[in-house]
Structures are given as structure tokens and as C-alpha cells.
Amino acid sequence: MSKNPSIGAIPTDASPALRGFLSALKEAVEVRNGQRGDQLDMGVTLRMLQGMDGFTVKLPGQGGIGPGGLPGISIDPDALGDLTPPPALTDLEATGGLASILLTWTQPTYPNHAYTEIWRAEVDDLGLASRVGMTPGKVYADSVGGGRSLYYWVRAVSRANVVGPYNAVAGTQGQTSLDPGYVMDILTGDSTTPFVIQAEPTVINGYLVPAGTYIRDAFIKVGTIGRAMIGLAAIDDARIADLSAEKITAGFIDVARIEAGTITGDKIAANTITADKLVANSITAGQLAAGSVTTDVLAAGAVTAGKVAAGAITADKISVTSLSAISGNLGTITVGTANIADGAITNAKIGNAQVTAAKIADANIGTAKIADAAITYAKIGDAEVNTLKIAGNAVTIPVSGYSAAESTRGSGTFNEASCTITSSGAPIAVFISFSLTATDDIIEVWLDRDGTNIWAENFLDPAGLPWTRVAAVLSDTPGGGSHTYSLMFRSTGATFTSAKRSIVLLETKR
């Protein structure tokens, strides 16, 4: 298998214009050969097709002659499989350089993509375009020389040799830059002027020429000198006019670049020098301005005994509002309220039995300050607890249900009154009452609690009698929780009427 030869270095004695052309040509060839850039941008060769499923390449000496005497290429559709036409490619862009135009598009994702064809025309007319290349990737460099304006189209080809549609009807325009020497001739009117400053952008032969300084052998656009273009130690004081902070890379100015004594107090922003920026023991008394070390610039615990010279702290250096000490014999000290920080007097600082009633302001002992069960019977005066201090249902829990309307029933079982109580577990006093009249037969009446009969009475043949008024009282202890009591009536055939049905539940607490 043959291997693409490498291209040597461009001769150093070539003219700038020739070097620019050769550099672009070298890049295009090396990209096409897969010797530079992404391997997906490498050109497709007959040898590549020979190694692909479904392709057979026959050279002229092997009996395979294609159109124009070129090698013949045969395709096996069964081996290629899917004959679906590829979709149209999208996002075609053409970026012009000095002597070449770089084309890019979105790589297709259909399953049997083989390569992409690149078509080009001098004008925006697809009918006049001709194929100038093909690539399996999504990038193509077209070396066309300087000062060219061209139109491009691309289309995908599948491994079954099925060609897809062009990306668009209208072409995508790409332009290469004008030769710097030619631009100089136009701007100056001659071929000898070494450089010219173009203050405003201009258009030459339809090409935009940006503002900047044009040198016959080079062109430097405003603001485009990168770090790689500047030689080491090449910028000295004579080369700098006004240099702003944003032009300097962070962390690039070290001690060796700063002249001794050049950083003065007015050059340092407030609070920019932190402890980690100082070499140990580098600041002596001679480096500090008088009165410059105040309490707000000292870290907590930063001034230790070893940092203070003997006799250095005199009375006039001590503020009586900020004096503190771990121990000392200070005599009698009177401390005003304003000099005690909020929360500074803790329980450990107060002696036993030292807080008397006179020390507590009125209404300053809230609920949170009284421990649970701290108020005992002995602390409550006689007749001091009134009904407003007793929570609802704290002494009794009354619940009742009452219906005064007459209710006439036939044969069957009926719930004529009910009510529910939530008990704490104490005994419940139950009061029931009702009025009853019937035609004949026996009327059964009972009290049901949660499905359990806890009281019952039968009324035998009350026919013809006036209303019979019934009342009953009983005690029930069902235990804690919710309980429902129901007044039930049952007749096996007679018609009866009840009225003024009442249930009263009363749980009494201590």
C-alpha cells in the first residue's frame, strides 16, 4: 500500500506573497492527505474505495476503464444494502482565508453514509457548478488563491452510491483575502511605500479592507497581536505608551518585573494586601505609618505577647471601652450597661442567689423561662384561677344530640338519634329521653355504643295511649378514643311515632 509523501518546508528566501500561497497550498494538500487536522477531513482515494464493502476498483491494465479513460468502479447493490437517498446536508458555511476557503457543514447521521461531494461555481448558479472534491468528513479546504469570490454546494453520497439532493438551490459564498502587496499598491498608489495606516475600513474591488496598519511584507489588524507574536523580553519601557490592566494576563507580573521602590501606598487598593501575601517578619516598625495599625485591621489573636516590645503599650494606647484580660487585679470596676455586650453575662458569670426580685424587670419572665411543672399548688393563691384560665373541655366534655320532630315508622329497625364523643378514658354519664306512641304490638328501644347494646327497653302495646315520655340515665366507661352512641327503635309490624329524641354525653374530669 502506497503512502502519501510529506511536503517539505517552504523556502525561506521566497517572497512574502509566494510564501503565503505555498503555505495555504501546503495546508490544503496535507489536510487532503490526512497529514494534518482531523482524519475525517481526508480525501477519498480509489484505494479507500477498494477496501470498502460493495466497491470493486479495476485499473485500465486490469480491464476496467471508466468514463474518460479513468479506472472503472463497479458497485454491488446487494453488498451495499440500503438504497434510500441520503438527506440534504445542512448548515453549510464558507470561511475565507488568505488563499483558501474552508467549508464546513453538519455531518449527516443516516446509517450508510460514504462521503460528501463539493461543488463550486464562479456565480450563484447551480447549473454552472462543477464538482471540485469529495470527503468522508464534514470539513473541506479549497485552495483557490487570493482575491477570489466563489459559490459552493454540497451533497451526500451513500455507500450504495445513491446521491442525495444538494444542500440548497442558492450557493454559499466564500471569499479569500486580497494580497497584502496589492492592497498596499491600491492604498498608496505605488509599489515602494513600506507601510500605510488605514484609519477607516474601505472596500477594494468588492472586498472589505479593515482599518489598521498595512506593512508591505505583513498586515497587522488593530488589536490582533497575540502573545505568541511577541518575542521573549521584547517589550521594554520605550515600546509602551499607555498599557491598561486588562492587557496583562493575571499572575504574569512577578517580583523580577517590578523595579525596587516603585510600589507606593497610593498604588495599593484598600484591603488588597492580605496576610498570605506577606513574607514572614517582612514588616518592621519602620514600614508602618504612624497610627496606621488600628483594631479593625488586626486579625483576632494576631497580636501576641511575643509581638509587643517591652513598655510599648502605654496608657494612652488603651481604650477603656475595649480592654479585656484573662486575669488581673483591677480593683473596683464600675461597668456601665453600654459597655456590656448583649448576651455577655452568662449563667456561669452569676453567683448563686444573686438575682433578686429587684433585678428582674416587670413582665420579663415569659413562658419559656418557666420550667415544666415548676408552678406547684403552693405557688397558686386561693381563688386565683378563674374560668378564663381553664382550657375548653379541660374539666368536662359535654356532647349532645337532639331532634324534636315527630318521626313515624313502620316495620323495621331505625336510628333516630346519635352523637359522638372523644373520651380521655374517664367514665361517661349518658342521658337519653324520647316520647313514643304506637298502634299496637311491642316497640323495642335500645342504646347502641359502637355496635354494642348498652341499654334496652321494650314497650308493650301502647296503642290508644297518649304520648309516653321515657328518660334514662346510665354510666359508661368505653376507654379513651372516639365513641358513637345511637338511640335505636325497632318494630315487627306496628306503626309507631317518636319525638323529642335526646342523647347527652358528659365526661367529667378532675
C-alpha positions as CSV (number, residue, x, y, z in Angstrom):
1,M,0.0,0.0,0.0
2,S,1.4,3.3,-1.0
3,K,1.9,6.2,1.4
4,N,1.5,9.9,0.8
5,P,4.8,11.6,0.8
6,S,5.3,14.6,3.1
7,I,5.8,18.1,1.8
8,G,9.0,19.8,2.8
9,A,9.4,23.2,4.4
10,I,8.6,26.4,2.4
11,P,11.9,28.0,1.2
12,T,12.9,30.9,3.4
13,D,14.0,33.0,0.5
14,A,10.6,33.0,-1.1
15,S,8.7,36.4,-1.4
16,P,6.0,37.1,1.2
17,A,3.3,36.7,-1.4
18,L,4.7,33.3,-2.6
19,R,5.2,32.1,1.0
20,G,1.5,32.9,1.7
21,F,0.4,31.0,-1.4
22,L,2.7,28.0,-0.7
23,S,1.6,27.9,3.0
24,A,-2.1,27.7,2.0
25,L,-1.3,25.1,-0.6
26,K,0.7,23.0,1.8
27,E,-2.1,23.1,4.3
28,A,-4.7,22.1,1.8
29,V,-2.6,19.2,0.5
30,E,-1.7,17.9,3.9
31,V,-5.4,18.1,5.1
32,R,-6.4,16.2,1.9
33,N,-3.7,13.6,2.6
34,G,-4.7,13.2,6.2
35,Q,-1.3,14.5,7.4
36,R,-2.8,17.5,9.2
37,G,-6.0,18.2,11.2
38,D,-8.9,15.8,11.7
39,Q,-8.6,12.5,9.9
40,L,-12.3,12.8,8.9
41,D,-11.3,15.6,6.6
42,M,-9.0,13.4,4.5
43,G,-9.9,12.9,0.8
44,V,-11.3,9.7,-0.5
45,T,-9.0,7.7,-2.8
46,L,-9.5,4.7,-5.1
47,R,-7.6,2.6,-2.6
48,M,-10.0,3.5,0.1
49,L,-13.0,2.6,-2.1
50,Q,-11.3,-0.8,-3.0
51,G,-11.3,-1.6,0.7
52,M,-15.0,-0.7,1.2
53,D,-17.9,-3.3,1.1
54,G,-19.7,-3.2,-2.2
55,F,-17.0,-1.4,-4.2
56,T,-14.7,-3.0,-6.8
57,V,-12.0,-0.9,-8.5
58,K,-10.4,-2.1,-11.7
59,L,-7.4,-0.2,-13.2
60,P,-7.0,0.2,-17.0
61,G,-4.4,-2.6,-17.1
62,Q,-6.9,-4.9,-15.4
63,G,-9.6,-4.4,-18.0
64,G,-11.5,-1.7,-16.0
65,I,-11.9,1.6,-17.9
66,G,-14.4,4.1,-16.8
67,P,-15.6,7.4,-18.3
68,G,-12.7,9.4,-19.8
69,G,-10.3,6.5,-19.6
70,L,-10.3,6.6,-15.7
71,P,-10.2,3.5,-13.6
72,G,-13.5,1.6,-13.5
73,I,-15.6,1.3,-10.3
74,S,-18.3,-1.3,-10.0
75,I,-20.8,-1.5,-7.2
76,D,-22.6,-4.5,-5.7
77,P,-26.1,-3.3,-4.6
78,D,-26.7,-6.4,-2.5
79,A,-23.5,-5.7,-0.6
80,L,-24.4,-2.0,-0.2
81,G,-27.9,-2.8,1.1
82,D,-29.9,0.4,1.8
83,L,-30.7,2.3,-1.4
84,T,-32.6,5.1,0.3
85,P,-31.4,8.5,-1.0
86,P,-29.4,10.5,1.6
87,P,-31.0,13.6,3.2
88,A,-29.9,17.1,2.2
89,L,-26.9,18.4,4.2
90,T,-27.4,21.4,6.4
91,D,-25.5,24.4,7.9
92,L,-23.0,24.9,5.0
93,E,-20.6,27.7,5.8
94,A,-17.7,29.1,3.8
95,T,-14.9,30.9,5.6
96,G,-12.3,32.7,3.5
97,G,-8.6,32.9,4.3
98,L,-5.6,34.4,2.5
99,A,-5.6,31.9,-0.3
100,S,-8.1,29.2,0.6
101,I,-11.8,28.8,1.6
102,L,-12.7,26.5,4.4
103,L,-16.1,24.7,4.0
104,T,-18.0,23.2,7.0
105,W,-21.4,21.5,7.3
106,T,-23.3,19.3,9.7
107,Q,-22.2,15.7,9.5
108,P,-25.1,13.5,8.3
109,T,-26.3,10.8,10.6
110,Y,-28.0,8.3,8.2
111,P,-26.6,4.8,8.6
112,N,-24.7,4.1,5.3
113,H,-23.0,7.5,4.6
114,A,-20.0,7.2,2.3
115,Y,-18.7,10.7,1.5
116,T,-19.8,14.3,0.6
117,E,-19.3,15.9,-2.8
118,I,-18.2,19.6,-3.0
119,W,-19.5,21.6,-6.0
120,R,-18.3,25.1,-7.0
121,A,-19.2,27.9,-9.4
122,E,-17.9,31.4,-10.2
123,V,-21.5,32.7,-9.9
124,D,-24.5,31.8,-7.9
125,D,-25.9,29.3,-10.4
126,L,-26.0,25.6,-9.6
127,G,-26.3,24.7,-13.2
128,L,-22.8,26.1,-13.9
129,A,-21.2,24.4,-10.9
130,S,-18.7,21.6,-11.2
131,R,-17.5,19.0,-8.6
132,V,-14.2,20.0,-7.1
133,G,-13.8,17.4,-4.4
134,M,-15.2,14.9,-2.0
135,T,-14.5,14.0,1.6
136,P,-15.9,11.5,4.1
137,G,-15.8,14.2,6.8
138,K,-17.6,17.5,7.4
139,V,-14.8,19.9,6.5
140,Y,-13.2,20.7,3.2
141,A,-10.4,23.2,2.4
142,D,-10.5,24.6,-1.2
143,S,-7.2,26.3,-2.3
144,V,-8.2,29.0,-4.8
145,G,-5.6,31.8,-4.3
146,G,-6.2,35.3,-3.1
147,G,-8.9,37.7,-4.1
148,R,-11.4,35.1,-5.2
149,S,-15.2,35.1,-4.7
150,L,-16.9,31.7,-5.3
151,Y,-20.2,29.8,-4.6
152,Y,-20.4,26.3,-3.1
153,W,-22.9,23.5,-2.8
154,V,-22.6,20.1,-1.1
155,R,-24.5,16.8,-1.3
156,A,-24.2,13.4,0.4
157,V,-23.5,10.1,-1.3
158,S,-24.3,6.8,0.4
159,R,-22.3,3.5,0.4
160,A,-24.8,2.3,-2.2
161,N,-23.6,5.1,-4.4
162,V,-27.0,6.8,-4.1
163,V,-26.7,10.6,-4.4
164,G,-28.7,12.9,-2.2
165,P,-30.0,16.4,-3.0
166,Y,-27.9,19.5,-2.9
167,N,-28.0,21.4,0.4
168,A,-29.8,24.3,-1.3
169,V,-30.6,25.9,-4.6
170,A,-28.7,29.1,-3.8
171,G,-25.0,28.8,-3.3
172,T,-23.0,29.7,-0.2
173,Q,-20.5,32.4,-1.0
174,G,-16.9,32.3,0.1
175,Q,-14.1,34.9,-0.4
176,T,-10.4,34.9,0.0
177,S,-8.5,38.0,1.1
178,L,-6.7,40.3,-1.2
179,D,-2.9,40.0,-1.4
180,P,-1.3,42.5,1.1
181,G,1.1,43.8,-1.6
182,Y,-1.9,44.5,-3.9
183,V,-3.7,46.3,-1.1
184,M,-0.6,48.4,-0.5
185,D,-0.5,49.4,-4.2
186,I,-4.1,50.4,-4.2
187,L,-3.9,52.4,-0.9
188,T,-0.6,54.2,-1.7
189,G,-0.7,54.4,-5.5
190,D,2.8,53.0,-5.8
191,S,4.8,49.8,-5.1
192,T,7.6,51.3,-2.9
193,T,5.9,52.7,0.2
194,P,6.9,50.5,3.1
195,F,3.7,50.9,5.1
196,V,0.5,52.9,5.4
197,I,-2.1,53.5,8.1
198,Q,-5.7,53.0,7.1
199,A,-7.8,54.8,9.7
200,E,-11.2,53.7,8.3
201,P,-12.3,50.4,6.7
202,T,-12.7,50.6,2.9
203,V,-13.8,48.4,0.0
204,I,-11.5,47.4,-2.8
205,N,-12.9,45.6,-5.8
206,G,-15.9,44.4,-3.7
207,Y,-13.7,43.3,-0.7
208,L,-13.8,44.8,2.7
209,V,-10.3,46.0,3.8
210,P,-10.4,46.6,7.6
211,A,-8.8,49.6,9.3
212,G,-5.2,49.1,10.6
213,T,-1.5,49.4,9.8
214,Y,-0.5,47.8,6.5
215,I,3.1,46.8,6.0
216,R,4.3,45.7,2.6
217,D,5.5,42.4,3.9
218,A,2.8,41.9,6.5
219,F,-0.6,43.1,7.7
220,I,-1.3,43.8,11.4
221,K,-5.0,44.3,12.2
222,V,-6.0,46.5,15.1
223,G,-5.8,44.5,18.3
224,T,-4.7,41.2,16.8
225,I,-1.2,40.9,18.0
226,G,-1.3,37.8,20.2
227,R,1.2,36.7,22.9
228,A,2.7,34.2,20.5
229,M,3.8,37.0,18.1
230,I,5.8,38.9,20.7
231,G,9.4,37.8,21.3
232,L,10.6,37.0,24.8
233,A,11.8,40.2,26.7
234,A,10.9,42.2,23.5
235,I,8.7,44.8,25.3
236,D,10.7,47.4,27.2
237,D,9.7,50.8,28.5
238,A,10.4,52.5,25.3
239,R,7.8,50.3,23.4
240,I,4.9,51.0,25.8
241,A,2.7,54.1,25.6
242,D,-0.4,53.6,27.8
243,L,-0.9,50.0,29.0
244,S,-4.2,49.1,30.6
245,A,-4.7,46.4,33.3
246,E,-6.9,44.2,31.0
247,K,-4.0,43.8,28.6
248,I,-1.9,41.9,31.2
249,T,-2.6,38.2,31.9
250,A,-3.4,37.6,35.5
251,G,-0.4,36.4,37.6
252,F,2.2,37.3,34.9
253,I,3.9,40.2,36.7
254,D,6.3,38.7,39.3
255,V,8.9,40.3,41.6
256,A,11.6,40.3,39.0
257,R,9.5,42.6,36.7
258,I,9.0,45.3,39.4
259,E,11.6,48.0,39.9
260,A,12.7,48.5,43.6
261,G,10.7,51.2,45.4
262,T,8.1,51.6,42.6
263,I,5.1,50.3,44.6
264,T,4.0,53.1,47.0
265,G,1.0,53.4,49.2
266,D,-1.1,55.3,46.6
267,K,-0.6,52.3,44.2
268,I,-2.3,49.8,46.5
269,A,-6.0,49.5,46.7
270,A,-7.6,49.3,50.1
271,N,-7.7,45.8,51.7
272,T,-5.7,44.2,48.8
273,I,-2.7,43.0,50.9
274,T,-3.7,40.0,53.0
275,A,-1.6,38.0,55.4
276,D,-0.8,35.3,52.9
277,K,0.9,37.9,50.6
278,L,3.5,38.9,53.3
279,V,6.7,37.1,53.8
280,A,7.2,36.2,57.5
281,N,8.8,39.1,59.5
282,S,8.9,41.3,56.5
283,I,7.1,44.2,58.1
284,T,9.0,46.1,60.8
285,A,8.1,49.2,62.7
286,G,9.9,51.3,60.1
287,Q,7.5,50.1,57.4
288,L,4.3,51.3,59.3
289,A,3.0,54.8,59.1
290,A,2.2,56.4,62.5
291,G,-1.3,55.5,63.6
292,S,-1.9,53.1,60.7
293,V,-2.4,49.9,62.8
294,T,-5.9,50.1,64.2
295,T,-8.1,47.4,65.8
296,D,-10.1,46.9,62.6
297,V,-7.0,45.8,60.6
298,L,-5.8,43.3,63.1
299,A,-7.0,39.7,63.0
300,A,-8.3,38.2,66.2
301,G,-5.4,36.8,68.2
302,A,-2.8,38.2,65.8
303,V,-1.0,40.4,68.4
304,T,0.6,38.1,70.9
305,A,3.0,38.9,73.7
306,G,6.0,38.0,71.5
307,K,5.0,40.7,69.0
308,V,4.9,43.5,71.6
309,A,8.1,45.2,72.7
310,A,8.6,45.7,76.4
311,G,7.0,49.0,77.5
312,A,5.5,49.5,74.0
313,I,1.9,49.7,75.2
314,T,1.3,52.8,77.3
315,A,-1.9,54.0,78.9
316,D,-2.8,56.4,76.0
317,K,-2.8,53.4,73.6
318,I,-5.5,51.6,75.6
319,S,-9.2,52.3,75.1
320,V,-11.2,51.8,78.3
321,T,-14.1,50.5,76.2
322,S,-12.1,47.7,74.6
323,L,-9.9,46.5,77.5
324,S,-10.1,42.8,78.2
325,A,-7.9,40.4,80.3
326,I,-7.9,36.8,81.2
327,S,-6.8,37.6,84.8
328,G,-5.7,40.6,86.7
329,N,-6.1,42.6,90.0
330,L,-8.1,45.6,88.7
331,G,-9.6,46.7,92.0
332,T,-13.1,48.0,92.0
333,I,-14.6,48.3,88.5
334,T,-17.8,50.0,87.6
335,V,-19.1,48.8,84.2
336,G,-21.9,50.7,82.5
337,T,-24.7,48.9,80.7
338,A,-23.5,50.3,77.3
339,N,-20.1,48.6,77.9
340,I,-21.6,45.1,78.3
341,A,-22.2,43.2,75.0
342,D,-25.6,41.7,74.6
343,G,-25.6,38.1,75.8
344,A,-22.2,38.6,77.5
345,I,-23.4,37.8,81.0
346,T,-24.0,34.0,81.1
347,N,-25.2,31.7,83.9
348,A,-21.7,30.9,84.9
349,K,-20.9,34.6,85.5
350,I,-23.7,35.0,88.0
351,G,-23.3,33.8,91.6
352,N,-25.9,31.6,93.3
353,A,-28.8,33.6,94.8
354,Q,-27.5,36.8,93.4
355,V,-30.6,37.6,91.2
356,T,-33.2,39.1,93.4
357,A,-36.7,40.3,92.6
358,A,-35.4,43.9,92.3
359,K,-33.0,42.8,89.5
360,I,-35.9,41.5,87.3
361,A,-37.9,44.0,85.2
362,D,-41.6,43.8,85.3
363,A,-43.2,41.3,82.8
364,N,-39.8,39.9,81.8
365,I,-40.4,36.3,82.8
366,G,-42.1,34.6,79.9
367,T,-43.4,31.1,79.5
368,A,-40.1,29.9,78.0
369,K,-38.3,30.9,81.3
370,I,-40.6,28.7,83.5
371,A,-39.7,25.0,83.6
372,D,-42.4,22.4,83.2
373,A,-44.3,21.6,86.5
374,A,-42.4,24.4,88.2
375,I,-45.7,26.1,89.3
376,T,-47.0,23.9,92.1
377,Y,-50.2,24.1,94.2
378,A,-48.3,26.1,96.8
379,K,-47.5,28.8,94.3
380,I,-51.1,29.5,93.4
381,G,-53.2,31.7,95.7
382,D,-56.7,30.9,96.7
383,A,-59.4,31.8,94.2
384,E,-56.7,32.9,91.7
385,V,-57.7,30.6,88.9
386,N,-60.9,31.7,87.1
387,T,-62.8,30.0,84.2
388,L,-60.9,32.0,81.6
389,K,-57.7,30.3,82.7
390,I,-59.2,26.8,82.2
391,A,-59.0,25.4,78.7
392,G,-62.1,24.2,76.9
393,N,-63.2,20.6,77.8
394,A,-60.5,20.6,80.4
395,V,-63.0,19.9,83.3
396,T,-65.9,18.3,81.5
397,I,-66.6,17.1,77.9
398,P,-70.3,17.7,77.1
399,V,-71.7,16.3,73.8
400,S,-75.4,16.1,72.8
401,G,-77.8,15.2,70.0
402,Y,-81.5,16.3,69.9
403,S,-84.3,16.1,67.4
404,A,-87.8,17.4,68.3
405,A,-89.6,16.5,65.1
406,E,-92.0,13.6,65.0
407,S,-90.8,10.5,63.1
408,T,-93.4,7.9,62.1
409,R,-92.1,4.5,61.2
410,G,-93.4,1.1,60.1
411,S,-91.8,-2.3,60.5
412,G,-88.0,-2.3,60.7
413,T,-85.0,-1.0,62.7
414,F,-84.3,2.7,62.8
415,N,-81.5,5.0,64.2
416,E,-83.4,8.0,65.4
417,A,-80.6,10.0,67.3
418,S,-76.8,9.7,67.7
419,C,-73.8,11.7,68.8
420,T,-70.0,11.1,69.0
421,I,-67.6,11.9,71.9
422,T,-63.8,11.7,72.1
423,S,-63.1,10.3,75.5
424,S,-59.9,10.6,77.6
425,G,-60.9,7.3,79.3
426,A,-62.9,8.7,82.2
427,P,-66.5,7.5,82.9
428,I,-69.2,9.0,80.7
429,A,-72.6,9.9,82.0
430,V,-75.3,9.1,79.4
431,F,-78.7,10.8,79.5
432,I,-81.4,9.7,77.0
433,S,-85.0,10.7,76.6
434,F,-87.8,10.4,74.0
435,S,-91.6,10.4,73.5
436,L,-93.4,7.4,71.9
437,T,-96.8,6.4,70.7
438,A,-97.9,3.3,68.6
439,T,-100.9,1.5,67.2
440,D,-100.2,-1.9,68.8
441,D,-97.6,-4.6,69.2
442,I,-94.2,-4.3,71.0
443,I,-91.8,-1.5,70.3
444,E,-88.1,-2.3,71.1
445,V,-85.8,0.6,72.1
446,W,-82.1,0.4,73.0
447,L,-78.9,2.5,73.2
448,D,-76.1,1.3,71.0
449,R,-72.4,2.3,71.5
450,D,-70.0,1.5,68.6
451,G,-72.3,-1.5,67.7
452,T,-72.7,-2.8,71.3
453,N,-76.1,-2.7,73.1
454,I,-75.6,-1.0,76.5
455,W,-79.2,-0.3,77.5
456,A,-82.6,-1.7,76.2
457,E,-86.3,-1.5,77.0
458,N,-89.5,-2.9,75.4
459,F,-92.8,-1.0,75.3
460,L,-95.8,-3.4,75.1
461,D,-98.9,-2.4,73.2
462,P,-99.0,1.3,73.9
463,A,-101.9,1.6,71.4
464,G,-104.5,4.2,72.3
465,L,-102.3,5.7,75.0
466,P,-101.3,9.3,74.8
467,W,-97.6,10.1,74.2
468,T,-95.4,8.1,76.5
469,R,-92.4,10.1,77.8
470,V,-89.2,8.0,78.6
471,A,-86.0,9.1,80.3
472,A,-82.9,7.0,81.3
473,V,-79.5,7.8,82.9
474,L,-76.6,5.4,82.9
475,S,-72.8,5.5,83.3
476,D,-70.5,4.0,80.6
477,T,-66.7,3.6,80.6
478,P,-65.7,2.7,77.0
479,G,-62.0,3.8,77.3
480,G,-60.1,6.5,75.5
481,G,-60.8,7.4,71.9
482,S,-63.8,8.3,69.7
483,H,-67.2,6.6,70.5
484,T,-70.6,7.0,68.8
485,Y,-73.9,6.5,70.8
486,S,-77.1,5.8,68.8
487,L,-80.8,5.6,70.0
488,M,-82.3,2.7,68.1
489,F,-86.1,1.8,67.6
490,R,-87.5,-1.5,66.1
491,S,-91.0,-2.7,65.3
492,T,-92.0,-6.1,63.8
493,G,-95.2,-4.8,62.3
494,A,-96.8,-1.9,64.2
495,T,-96.6,1.7,63.1
496,F,-95.1,4.0,65.7
497,T,-94.1,7.6,66.1
498,S,-91.3,9.1,68.2
499,A,-90.4,12.7,69.0
500,K,-88.2,14.9,71.2
501,R,-85.3,12.3,71.0
502,S,-82.3,13.4,73.0
503,I,-78.8,12.0,73.9
504,V,-76.5,13.9,76.2
505,L,-73.0,12.6,76.9
506,L,-71.0,14.1,79.7
507,E,-67.4,13.1,80.6
508,T,-66.3,14.6,83.9
509,K,-62.6,15.2,84.6
510,R,-60.8,16.1,87.8
